[in-house]
Amino acid sequence: MTGRESALNDTLSVVKGEYKEMPGLRLTRPQVRRLWGLDPVACDAVLETLQTCHFLRVTPDGHYMLSEDADRPRGARETRRGQHGERGVIEWMEPFWP
């Protein structure tokens, strides 16, 4: 693991911790950069990673907030009824962190 990858993993842990501590936290991209002292490339990497794993979601007005799926435990299952009454199972898996 390179120094940059290690720094990214550390930053991901910090950002995840802050959002878990304050579930109502809503930040714009510039606010994320300022709060955690990130350069544009690192900020994009962090936000993209956290969106890809469904930890964060982006609102229509550009705020990053905790996703509804963020606190689901690994392997959690939920049964939902579809539009026509059919049942389906949705599984959530914890993302693999490179």
C-alpha positions in Angstrom: 0.0 0.0 0.0 1.4 3.4 -1.0 1.5 6.4 1.3 -1.3 8.0 -0.7 -3.5 4.9 -0.4 -2.8 4.8 3.3 -3.7 8.5 3.7 -6.9 8.0 1.7 -7.9 5.0 4.0 -7.2 7.1 7.0 -9.3 10.0 5.7 -12.1 7.7 4.8 -12.2 6.4 8.3 -12.2 9.9 9.8 -15.0 11.1 7.4 -17.1 8.0 8.1 -16.7 8.5 11.8 -17.8 12.1 11.6 -20.9 11.3 9.6 -21.8 8.5 12.0 -21.4 10.8 15.0 -23.6 13.5 13.3 -26.1 11.6 11.2 -27.7 14.9 10.1 -24.5 16.3 8.7 -24.9 17.8 5.2 -21.9 19.3 3.5 -21.1 20.7 0.1 -17.9 19.6 -1.7 -16.1 22.9 -0.7 -17.2 22.4 2.9 -15.8 18.8 2.8 -12.5 20.1 1.5 -12.2 22.8 4.2 -13.3 20.6 7.1 -10.8 17.9 6.4 -8.1 19.9 4.7 -8.3 18.0 1.4 -7.0 18.9 -2.0 -9.5 18.6 -4.9 -8.2 15.2 -6.0 -8.3 13.7 -2.5 -11.8 15.2 -1.9 -13.1 13.7 -5.1 -11.6 10.3 -4.3 -13.1 10.3 -0.8 -16.6 11.4 -1.9 -16.7 9.1 -4.9 -15.6 6.1 -2.7 -18.2 6.9 0.0 -20.9 7.3 -2.7 -20.0 4.1 -4.5 -20.3 2.1 -1.3 -23.6 3.8 -0.5 -22.3 5.4 2.7 -23.0 8.9 1.4 -25.6 10.2 -1.0 -25.7 13.5 -2.8 -28.8 15.7 -2.5 -30.2 17.6 -5.5 -28.7 20.8 -4.1 -25.2 19.3 -3.9 -25.0 18.4 -0.2 -23.3 15.1 0.9 -25.2 13.3 3.6 -25.4 9.9 5.2 -27.2 7.4 3.1 -30.1 5.5 4.5 -28.2 2.3 3.8 -25.0 3.5 5.7 -25.9 1.9 9.0 -27.1 -1.5 7.7 -24.9 -4.3 9.1 -23.0 -6.5 6.7 -25.2 -9.1 5.2 -28.4 -7.5 6.5 -31.5 -8.5 4.6 -34.8 -6.8 4.0 -37.9 -8.1 2.3 -39.8 -5.6 0.2 -43.0 -5.9 -1.8 -42.7 -4.8 -5.4 -45.1 -2.6 -7.4 -47.4 -5.6 -8.1 -47.2 -7.2 -4.7 -44.3 -9.6 -5.5 -41.8 -10.2 -2.7 -38.1 -9.6 -3.1 -35.1 -9.8 -0.8 -32.5 -7.0 -0.8 -29.1 -7.7 0.7 -26.6 -5.1 1.9 -22.9 -6.0 1.9 -20.2 -3.9 3.6 -17.9 -2.5 0.9 -14.4 -3.8 0.4 -11.9 -1.0 1.2 -8.8 -1.2 -1.1 
